[in-house]
Amino acid sequence: MASLLIKNIGKIVSGDIKKPIIEGDAVLVEDGKIKKVGKGSEIGSRADRVINANGITLTPGLINSHCHVAVGDWTPRQNQIGFIESSVHGGVTSVISAGEVHIPGRPTDVAGTKALATLTAKAFANFHPGGAKVMGGGLILEKGLEEKDFKELAEAGVKHVGEIGLGSVKMPEDAAPMVKLAKKYGMTVLMHTGGTSIPGSSTITADMVIKTDPDVVGHLNGGTTAIFPEEVEKLVKGTSLTCELVECGNHKVSLQVIKLAREINAFDRIILGTDDPSGTGVITLGILKNLTFLSSVGEVKGEEAIAMATGNTARVYKLNRGLIKEGLEADFVLMDAPMGSVGKDALQAIEAGDIPGVSMVIIDGAVVVSRSRNTPPPNRKASVEA
């Protein structure tokens, strides 16, 4: 059984927004899962591989809750190759497809939309670009889908519904019955919110979202156009839905959502995505930029912003990761304040508005990035001792 010990950690960010900092300075991993978290003096020093954190911060691997993947590590929207692998250098270890809507010639009939979801779910279950775990198969709802189809899709490994509104199913009277069926078979449901993003999508209001009853209000801050401020308040304060904020959205509305969520103690309902690739482009540091903006300008604690990009998302999408907790998958980022930052560590840098420097990215207990090529260099670096 392969083991990994990470020692001399400066701060351990749990990913749990209710208790975001863990007391301790060491984490032991066995066979790709977290075995122990705590003080190095209690965990011991024996492992097949030892990483010395040299005082920097350990966080769960970041999760991009909203990415429009296609097939493989290629985006037809911007005709770029390797964008998922590049995002791993920004600390992203998991990616959730919001629907493979950009695939050229995307089929819109029942058989085609089922085939597309099944193909991408199964393909990404076997393909991990840069080590990233991609939750593919964001089912695009098309008219004509029946209960037997949702049952068949769930059995084939499709675990979620992509943005409602990207297919022919747009109105609550069509969408709500399908949402109930998707939830019946264990799927997490995402719904587009706001103005149209691409030809074929629709403007979706707060009332439409409430009547449809998804799990996640997709890009509540717009993708890229947001709904009116009073509608934002209706969804944050008037429902218990998970609210997604994306980098390719309206940042003024992001701050409104944070303000409203703070008023009702609902930071646990905020998750973070990018909504790229899009017309905005590919943003490989999109999750770090998003959480740094919310922390520095929205005055969210650095460890809470990280939880919005890790544990909160893992909970709503039923992932066995996103927290630094015994028994979960060992996906981590070792990061520190970048050179020249006013911050003394990663959390202080984030709160000051500086993108932290990623030293290492670890997925299932294996180092997949030993030095980020995309973030600024960290002040201190983790090192492999054995």
Summary of the structure (lengths in Angstrom):
residues: 386
radius of gyration: 20.0
end to end distance: 16.3
largest distance: 60.4
contacts: 1522
relative contact order: 0.18
helix: 30%
strand: 25%
